[in-house]
Amino acid sequence: MKSAALRSIIILLILSIVSGCANIVPPEGGKKDTKPPKLLEVSPADSQLNTKVSRLEMRFNEYVQLNNASAEVQISPLISLPITSLVVGKKVVIKIPDTLLKENTTYRLSTNAAIKDLHEGNAFPPYTYTFSTGSYFDSLKLMGTVYNAATGLPDTGVFVLLYDYDASDSIVVREKPRYVVKINALGQFVFDGMPARKFRIYALHDANGNLVYDGKEEMIAFTDTLAEPRPDAVTPITLYAFKEVFIDTLAAKETKRKPTMFADKKPKEKIILTFAINADTNINKRSLDVTKPLILAFDKYNDTINKDKLLLTVDSAGADVEVAYTIVRDTVLKNNVWIKTAWKEDAIYTARFMKAFAKDSNNNESAPAKYTFRTRADEDYGIIDIRLPLKYKDRKYLLMVTADADTLHYKPVTDTAVILKKMNPANYTMRLVVDENKNGKWDTGDLFEKRQPEKVIPYAGSIPLKAGWESVVDFEPKPRIKDKADTSPEKRDKPPMK
């Protein structure tokens, strides 16, 4: 009996162990790795004198990867052949054509944002390695800020280029620079370890990565004087990046218009011209902005519009009353046509289009259409009350107010208070254009004519506007001494005055 009982106990223990093994729970995942790679060793060591470094090895505490190394890993001053970068396990190896290194020159190798860890993509911070082919290190500095000339705000996407002072004016379109540095997120740049000589300085939006100014798709900035590196107490340089105006020649335009020799001679199939409008046809929604036209967005270009085949009416006590209007073609979006009138607020309009209201050059016609829509009411808008310092009360200053890509106000400053009514709820920005030639617009610069773009003074921040509210904004907020009870912001939102 004792033997049978013992066997039963042993069997139960075995079953218990097997059952426990069959329900193994995998360990929970740990915290996500957010630490960047750690640099353990650099070989040869940083800050070597009398050395032409041909191979640099950076050893990290984990496996790493390179991201856009051809653009991010830079040597300054530049050499005529590219440096190469590769990953070997936990090492980054950078090879430099040392036969191209000049005597008695300080070189700075920058990794910028090229190095990341292999699994999580955590970026190793920008690193600079310095060596000199001579017996000393150049120690002067050149620094400054690049602004977008059109907005007046710090630029964030340019390289700053240095050329020898005796180079020609056109060198920026022909050759790569001697020195190059990328600006930071605040639009600032610093050249360290510079020699005691003067340079031509430019800033470049480099669209194709060749460090040469190629014109149309790129922005350029220059100064009227030579840049000279100084010790630590330097005077910052200010650059304004602009896009030049390039005009296609008449011959190029005519070439584009010429038909091909083997053009298709078959008669084209008739198609119907269609369009959409910038209003909701649900009349319970107040959708059409009374400050804008009714826009007919055609799918194809139309050559002729027959005004006699459009009837625009407004509902008045249940009866349709005909409305006078004008038709204008959009000068930018050529397919679009505008219908303009003095829209009433919170009113129901109907636009009736008869057959062949629009035709194209192939005699294709638009089909009959009818659209009914409601306009917005006063309560759907807000008011922006802008207060300007007296020094800007001059017609040479143009006040520009924008929302997204739309310019809502662009006029000379004739008063220190500018009140903008019927503004749609949005986030607005504003700036002042210093219109030196008083032609009513901002003028860009010209590199070879040595003409700088006109200055722009930006408003710091944005203006949030709600429907039915008035936002009072000081263009230059005045410093104020606040007491404990004062918690009001510089920007005051309040319901509009009745």
C-alpha positions as CSV (number, residue, x, y, z in Angstrom):
1,M,0.0,0.0,0.0
2,K,2.8,2.4,1.0
3,S,4.5,1.6,-2.4
4,A,1.3,2.4,-4.3
5,A,0.7,5.6,-2.4
6,L,4.3,6.7,-3.0
7,R,4.0,6.0,-6.8
8,S,0.8,8.1,-6.9
9,I,2.6,11.1,-5.2
10,I,5.5,10.8,-7.6
11,I,3.2,10.8,-10.7
12,L,1.3,13.8,-9.4
13,L,4.6,15.7,-8.9
14,I,5.7,14.9,-12.5
15,L,2.3,16.0,-13.9
16,S,2.5,19.2,-12.0
17,I,6.0,19.9,-13.3
18,V,5.0,19.1,-16.9
19,S,1.9,21.4,-16.6
20,G,4.0,24.2,-15.3
21,C,6.5,23.8,-18.2
22,A,3.7,23.8,-20.8
23,N,2.5,27.4,-19.7
24,I,5.8,29.3,-20.0
25,V,5.1,33.0,-20.2
26,P,7.6,35.0,-22.3
27,P,9.3,37.9,-20.6
28,E,7.8,41.3,-21.1
29,G,9.6,43.7,-23.4
30,G,11.8,46.3,-21.8
31,K,11.8,50.0,-22.2
32,K,12.4,51.3,-25.7
33,D,16.1,52.4,-26.3
34,T,16.1,56.1,-26.6
35,K,19.8,56.7,-25.9
36,P,22.1,57.7,-28.8
37,P,25.2,55.7,-29.6
38,K,28.2,56.5,-27.3
39,L,31.5,57.3,-28.9
40,L,34.2,55.1,-27.1
41,E,37.3,55.8,-29.2
42,V,38.6,57.9,-32.1
43,S,41.7,56.8,-34.0
44,P,43.9,58.7,-34.6
45,A,43.1,60.9,-31.6
46,D,41.5,64.3,-32.2
47,S,43.6,67.5,-32.5
48,Q,46.7,66.1,-34.3
49,L,49.3,68.5,-35.6
50,N,51.7,68.0,-38.5
51,T,49.4,65.2,-39.7
52,K,47.6,64.3,-42.9
53,V,44.8,62.1,-41.7
54,S,43.8,59.6,-44.4
55,R,41.7,57.2,-42.3
56,L,39.5,58.0,-39.3
57,E,37.9,55.3,-37.2
58,M,35.1,56.1,-34.7
59,R,34.3,53.2,-32.4
60,F,30.8,53.1,-30.6
61,N,29.2,51.1,-27.8
62,E,26.6,49.6,-30.2
63,Y,26.0,48.8,-33.9
64,V,25.4,51.9,-36.0
65,Q,24.2,53.0,-39.4
66,L,24.9,55.9,-41.8
67,N,22.2,58.2,-43.1
68,N,22.9,60.3,-46.2
69,A,26.6,60.3,-45.4
70,S,27.6,61.8,-48.7
71,A,25.8,65.0,-47.8
72,E,26.1,65.0,-44.0
73,V,29.8,64.0,-43.5
74,Q,31.8,67.1,-44.6
75,I,35.4,68.3,-44.5
76,S,36.2,71.9,-44.4
77,P,38.0,73.4,-46.3
78,L,36.7,71.2,-49.1
79,I,38.9,69.0,-51.2
80,S,38.4,68.2,-54.9
81,L,37.5,64.5,-54.4
82,P,34.8,63.2,-52.1
83,I,35.5,61.6,-48.7
84,T,34.0,58.1,-48.2
85,S,32.3,56.8,-45.1
86,L,31.3,53.2,-44.3
87,V,30.2,51.1,-41.3
88,V,32.2,48.1,-40.1
89,G,30.3,46.5,-37.1
90,K,30.4,49.1,-34.4
91,K,32.8,51.4,-36.2
92,V,32.4,54.2,-38.7
93,V,35.4,54.5,-41.0
94,I,36.0,57.7,-42.9
95,K,38.6,57.8,-45.7
96,I,40.2,61.0,-46.8
97,P,42.2,61.5,-50.0
98,D,45.2,62.8,-48.1
99,T,47.2,63.7,-51.2
100,L,44.7,66.5,-51.7
101,L,45.3,68.0,-48.2
102,K,47.2,71.3,-48.3
103,E,50.2,72.2,-46.2
104,N,49.8,74.3,-43.0
105,T,46.0,74.1,-43.1
106,T,43.5,73.3,-40.3
107,Y,40.9,70.8,-41.3
108,R,37.6,70.2,-39.5
109,L,35.6,67.0,-40.3
110,S,31.9,67.2,-39.3
111,T,29.5,64.2,-39.1
112,N,26.4,66.4,-38.7
113,A,23.3,64.0,-38.6
114,A,24.9,61.1,-40.4
115,I,25.3,58.5,-37.6
116,K,22.4,56.7,-35.9
117,D,22.1,53.4,-33.9
118,L,21.2,50.4,-36.0
119,H,17.9,49.3,-34.4
120,E,16.0,52.4,-33.0
121,G,17.6,55.1,-35.3
122,N,18.7,57.3,-32.3
123,A,20.9,60.0,-33.7
124,F,24.5,60.5,-32.6
125,P,24.9,64.3,-32.0
126,P,26.9,66.3,-34.6
127,Y,30.6,65.7,-34.0
128,T,33.6,67.6,-35.3
129,Y,37.1,66.2,-35.6
130,T,40.0,68.6,-36.1
131,F,43.6,68.1,-37.4
132,S,46.2,70.3,-38.9
133,T,48.8,69.6,-41.6
134,G,51.0,72.3,-40.0
135,S,52.5,73.0,-36.6
136,Y,49.5,75.1,-35.3
137,F,45.7,75.3,-35.4
138,D,44.0,78.2,-37.0
139,S,41.8,79.7,-34.2
140,L,39.7,82.5,-35.7
141,K,36.0,82.4,-36.0
142,L,33.3,83.6,-38.4
143,M,29.6,83.6,-37.4
144,G,26.2,85.0,-38.2
145,T,22.6,84.4,-39.1
146,V,20.8,83.7,-42.4
147,Y,17.2,85.0,-42.9
148,N,14.6,84.2,-45.5
149,A,14.4,87.6,-47.3
150,A,10.7,87.2,-48.2
151,T,9.5,86.5,-44.7
152,G,12.2,88.1,-42.5
153,L,12.4,84.9,-40.4
154,P,15.5,82.9,-39.8
155,D,16.2,80.4,-42.6
156,T,16.7,76.7,-41.7
157,G,17.7,75.0,-45.0
158,V,20.9,76.6,-46.3
159,F,24.6,76.1,-46.5
160,V,27.0,79.0,-45.9
161,L,29.8,79.1,-48.4
162,L,33.2,80.8,-48.3
163,Y,35.5,81.5,-51.3
164,D,38.9,83.2,-51.5
165,Y,38.6,87.0,-51.4
166,D,40.2,87.4,-54.8
167,A,37.7,85.0,-56.6
168,S,35.5,86.5,-59.3
169,D,31.9,87.4,-58.7
170,S,30.7,84.4,-60.8
171,I,32.7,81.8,-58.9
172,V,29.6,80.7,-56.9
173,V,28.0,79.4,-60.2
174,R,31.2,77.7,-61.4
175,E,33.0,76.1,-58.5
176,K,32.5,74.5,-55.1
177,P,33.5,76.7,-52.1
178,R,36.7,76.5,-50.0
179,Y,34.7,76.2,-46.7
180,V,31.1,75.2,-46.1
181,V,29.0,74.9,-43.0
182,K,25.3,74.0,-42.5
183,I,23.1,76.4,-40.5
184,N,21.3,75.3,-37.3
185,A,17.6,75.3,-36.5
186,L,17.8,79.0,-35.6
187,G,19.4,80.0,-38.9
188,Q,22.8,80.5,-37.2
189,F,26.2,79.4,-38.5
190,V,29.7,79.3,-37.1
191,F,33.0,78.7,-38.9
192,D,35.6,77.7,-36.3
193,G,39.4,77.2,-36.8
194,M,39.6,79.8,-39.5
195,P,42.8,81.3,-40.9
196,A,43.5,85.1,-40.9
197,R,42.4,85.9,-44.4
198,K,39.3,87.5,-46.0
199,F,36.6,85.6,-47.9
200,R,33.6,86.1,-50.1
201,I,30.6,84.7,-48.3
202,Y,27.3,83.3,-49.7
203,A,24.3,81.3,-48.4
204,L,22.8,78.8,-50.7
205,H,19.6,76.7,-50.8
206,D,21.3,73.8,-52.6
207,A,18.5,71.9,-54.4
208,N,20.7,69.3,-56.1
209,G,23.5,68.9,-53.5
210,N,26.4,70.1,-55.8
211,L,27.3,73.2,-53.6
212,V,27.1,75.4,-56.8
213,Y,24.4,78.0,-57.4
214,D,22.3,76.7,-60.3
215,G,19.7,79.4,-60.5
216,K,15.9,78.9,-60.8
217,E,15.1,76.4,-58.1
218,E,17.7,77.7,-55.6
219,M,18.0,80.6,-53.2
220,I,21.1,82.7,-52.8
221,A,22.4,85.3,-50.3
222,F,25.5,87.5,-50.4
223,T,27.1,90.5,-48.6
224,D,28.5,93.6,-50.2
225,T,31.7,93.4,-48.2
226,L,34.3,90.7,-47.6
227,A,34.0,88.5,-44.5
228,E,37.0,88.4,-42.2
229,P,37.4,85.9,-39.4
230,R,38.1,87.3,-35.9
231,P,38.9,86.0,-32.4
232,D,35.9,85.0,-30.2
233,A,34.6,88.5,-29.9
234,V,33.3,88.6,-33.5
235,T,30.7,90.8,-35.2
236,P,27.9,88.5,-36.6
237,I,27.2,88.6,-40.3
238,T,23.7,88.8,-41.5
239,L,22.6,87.3,-44.8
240,Y,19.3,87.4,-46.6
241,A,18.5,84.5,-48.9
242,F,16.3,85.2,-51.9
243,K,15.1,83.7,-55.1
244,E,16.0,85.6,-58.3
245,V,13.6,86.2,-61.1
246,F,14.4,84.4,-64.3
247,I,12.4,85.2,-67.4
248,D,12.1,82.6,-70.2
249,T,13.0,83.9,-73.6
250,L,10.3,84.4,-76.2
251,A,12.1,81.8,-78.4
252,A,11.9,79.2,-75.7
253,K,8.1,79.8,-75.3
254,E,7.6,79.6,-79.1
255,T,9.5,76.3,-79.2
256,K,7.2,74.8,-76.6
257,R,4.1,75.9,-78.7
258,K,5.3,74.3,-82.0
259,P,3.4,71.1,-83.0
260,T,5.2,67.9,-83.6
261,M,5.8,66.9,-87.3
262,F,3.7,63.8,-86.9
263,A,0.7,65.3,-85.0
264,D,-2.4,63.2,-84.8
265,K,-4.7,64.4,-87.6
266,K,-7.8,62.3,-86.4
267,P,-10.8,64.4,-85.3
268,K,-10.9,64.6,-81.6
269,E,-13.8,63.1,-79.7
270,K,-16.2,65.6,-78.2
271,I,-16.0,66.1,-74.4
272,I,-18.1,68.0,-71.9
273,L,-16.5,70.8,-69.9
274,T,-17.2,70.4,-66.2
275,F,-16.5,72.6,-63.2
276,A,-16.9,72.7,-59.4
277,I,-17.7,75.7,-57.2
278,N,-16.2,76.9,-53.9
279,A,-19.4,76.6,-51.9
280,D,-21.5,73.8,-50.3
281,T,-24.8,73.1,-52.0
282,N,-26.3,72.2,-48.6
283,I,-28.2,75.4,-47.9
284,N,-28.3,74.7,-44.2
285,K,-24.5,75.4,-44.2
286,R,-23.2,78.9,-44.5
287,S,-20.4,78.2,-46.8
288,L,-19.6,81.0,-49.3
289,D,-17.3,83.7,-48.0
290,V,-18.9,87.0,-48.8
291,T,-15.5,88.6,-49.2
292,K,-14.6,86.3,-52.1
293,P,-16.0,85.5,-55.6
294,L,-17.9,82.4,-56.5
295,I,-15.1,80.4,-58.2
296,L,-15.9,78.0,-61.1
297,A,-12.9,75.6,-61.2
298,F,-13.0,74.0,-64.7
299,D,-11.3,70.7,-65.4
300,K,-10.0,72.1,-68.7
301,Y,-9.2,75.5,-70.1
302,N,-12.2,77.3,-71.7
303,D,-11.7,79.9,-74.3
304,T,-15.1,81.7,-74.2
305,I,-17.6,82.4,-71.5
306,N,-21.2,83.4,-72.5
307,K,-22.5,85.7,-69.8
308,D,-26.0,85.6,-71.3
309,K,-26.2,81.9,-70.4
310,L,-25.8,82.5,-66.6
311,L,-28.6,83.6,-64.3
312,L,-27.7,84.5,-60.7
313,T,-30.5,85.0,-58.2
314,V,-31.0,85.6,-54.5
315,D,-33.9,84.4,-52.4
316,S,-35.9,87.3,-51.1
317,A,-39.0,86.4,-49.0
318,G,-39.4,83.2,-51.0
319,A,-39.0,84.8,-54.4
320,D,-35.9,84.7,-56.7
321,V,-34.5,88.1,-57.4
322,E,-32.0,88.5,-60.2
323,V,-28.5,89.8,-59.1
324,A,-26.1,91.8,-61.2
325,Y,-22.5,90.3,-61.4
326,T,-19.3,90.4,-63.3
327,I,-17.2,87.6,-64.7
328,V,-13.4,87.6,-64.4
329,R,-10.8,85.0,-65.3
330,D,-8.3,84.0,-62.7
331,T,-4.9,85.3,-63.8
332,V,-3.0,82.6,-62.0
333,L,-5.2,79.5,-62.3
334,K,-6.1,79.9,-65.9
335,N,-8.9,77.2,-65.8
336,N,-10.8,79.1,-63.1
337,V,-13.5,81.7,-63.6
338,W,-14.7,84.1,-60.9
339,I,-18.3,85.4,-60.5
340,K,-18.2,88.6,-58.5
341,T,-21.0,90.5,-56.9
342,A,-21.9,92.3,-53.6
343,W,-23.0,89.2,-51.7
344,K,-25.6,89.6,-48.9
345,E,-24.8,87.9,-45.6
346,D,-26.7,84.7,-44.7
347,A,-28.6,84.7,-48.0
348,I,-29.5,81.8,-50.3
349,Y,-28.2,82.2,-53.9
350,T,-28.9,80.1,-57.0
351,A,-26.6,80.1,-60.1
352,R,-28.2,78.6,-63.2
353,F,-25.8,77.7,-66.1
354,M,-27.4,77.0,-69.5
355,K,-25.8,74.6,-72.1
356,A,-22.7,76.0,-73.7
357,F,-22.1,78.6,-71.0
358,A,-18.4,77.8,-71.6
359,K,-16.6,76.5,-74.7
360,D,-13.0,75.5,-75.4
361,S,-10.9,75.9,-78.6
362,N,-12.2,72.6,-79.9
363,N,-15.8,73.7,-79.6
364,N,-16.4,71.4,-76.6
365,E,-19.2,72.8,-74.4
366,S,-20.3,72.8,-70.8
367,A,-23.5,71.0,-69.8
368,P,-26.5,72.7,-68.1
369,A,-26.0,73.0,-64.3
370,K,-27.7,74.5,-61.2
371,Y,-26.1,75.3,-57.9
372,T,-27.8,76.7,-54.8
373,F,-25.8,77.8,-51.8
374,R,-25.9,80.0,-48.7
375,T,-23.5,82.8,-47.8
376,R,-21.8,83.3,-44.4
377,A,-23.1,85.6,-41.7
378,D,-21.3,88.3,-39.7
379,E,-21.0,86.0,-36.7
380,D,-18.9,83.6,-38.9
381,Y,-16.1,86.1,-39.0
382,G,-13.7,87.8,-36.6
383,I,-11.9,91.1,-36.4
384,I,-8.1,91.8,-36.2
385,D,-7.2,95.1,-34.7
386,I,-3.5,95.8,-35.4
387,R,-1.6,98.5,-33.5
388,L,1.6,99.8,-35.2
389,P,4.4,102.0,-33.8
390,L,4.4,105.5,-35.1
391,K,7.8,105.0,-36.9
392,Y,6.0,102.7,-39.4
393,K,3.4,105.2,-40.4
394,D,4.9,105.8,-43.8
395,R,3.8,104.6,-47.3
396,K,7.2,102.9,-47.8
397,Y,6.0,100.3,-45.3
398,L,3.6,97.7,-46.6
399,L,1.6,95.7,-44.1
400,M,1.1,92.1,-45.2
401,V,-1.3,89.8,-43.3
402,T,-1.5,86.1,-44.4
403,A,-3.2,82.9,-43.4
404,D,-1.6,79.7,-44.8
405,A,-0.7,80.6,-48.4
406,D,-3.4,83.4,-48.8
407,T,-2.6,87.1,-48.5
408,L,-5.6,88.8,-47.0
409,H,-4.1,92.3,-46.6
410,Y,-1.2,93.9,-48.5
411,K,-1.3,97.7,-48.3
412,P,0.9,100.7,-47.4
413,V,0.7,101.8,-43.8
414,T,-1.3,105.1,-43.6
415,D,-2.3,104.9,-39.9
416,T,-1.0,103.3,-36.7
417,A,-4.3,101.3,-36.3
418,V,-5.3,98.9,-39.0
419,I,-8.7,97.1,-38.4
420,L,-9.4,94.1,-40.6
421,K,-13.0,93.0,-40.6
422,K,-14.7,89.9,-41.9
423,M,-11.7,87.7,-41.3
424,N,-12.2,83.9,-41.4
425,P,-11.3,82.0,-38.2
426,A,-7.6,80.9,-38.7
427,N,-4.1,81.5,-37.5
428,Y,-2.7,84.6,-39.1
429,T,0.8,85.9,-39.5
430,M,1.9,89.4,-40.5
431,R,5.0,91.3,-41.6
432,L,6.1,94.7,-42.8
433,V,7.8,95.1,-46.2
434,V,10.2,98.0,-46.4
435,D,9.2,99.1,-49.9
436,E,12.2,101.4,-50.6
437,N,11.3,102.1,-54.2
438,K,7.6,102.5,-53.3
439,N,6.3,100.3,-56.1
440,G,3.8,98.6,-53.9
441,K,5.4,95.2,-53.7
442,W,8.4,93.3,-52.2
443,D,11.4,93.2,-54.7
444,T,13.8,90.3,-54.6
445,G,17.6,90.7,-55.1
446,D,20.0,90.2,-58.0
447,L,23.3,88.5,-57.5
448,F,25.3,89.9,-60.4
449,E,23.8,93.3,-60.2
450,K,24.8,93.4,-56.5
451,R,21.2,94.3,-55.5
452,Q,20.0,93.1,-52.1
453,P,16.3,92.1,-51.6
454,E,14.1,94.6,-49.9
455,K,14.0,94.1,-46.1
456,V,11.1,92.4,-44.3
457,I,10.2,93.0,-40.6
458,P,8.3,89.9,-39.3
459,Y,5.8,89.9,-36.5
460,A,6.9,87.5,-33.8
461,G,4.4,84.7,-33.5
462,S,0.9,84.1,-34.9
463,I,-2.6,85.6,-34.4
464,P,-5.2,83.0,-33.6
465,L,-8.7,84.2,-34.5
466,K,-12.1,82.7,-33.5
467,A,-15.4,83.3,-35.1
468,G,-17.3,86.2,-33.6
469,W,-14.2,87.5,-31.7
470,E,-11.9,90.5,-32.1
471,S,-8.1,90.1,-31.7
472,V,-6.2,93.2,-30.7
473,V,-2.5,92.9,-31.5
474,D,0.5,95.1,-30.9
475,F,3.0,94.6,-33.8
476,E,5.8,95.4,-31.4
477,P,4.5,94.4,-27.9
478,K,5.5,97.0,-25.4
479,P,7.4,95.8,-22.3
480,R,5.1,96.0,-19.3
481,I,5.6,95.7,-15.5
482,K,3.1,93.2,-14.2
483,D,1.8,93.2,-10.7
484,K,0.5,90.1,-9.0
485,A,-3.1,90.7,-10.2
486,D,-2.0,91.3,-13.8
487,T,-2.4,88.1,-15.8
488,S,-3.6,89.5,-19.1
489,P,-1.5,88.6,-22.2
490,E,-0.1,91.1,-24.7
491,K,-2.6,89.8,-27.3
492,R,-6.2,90.5,-26.2
493,D,-9.1,88.5,-27.5
494,K,-12.6,89.9,-26.9
495,P,-16.0,89.8,-28.4
496,P,-16.4,92.4,-31.2
497,M,-17.9,95.7,-30.3
498,K,-21.5,96.1,-31.3
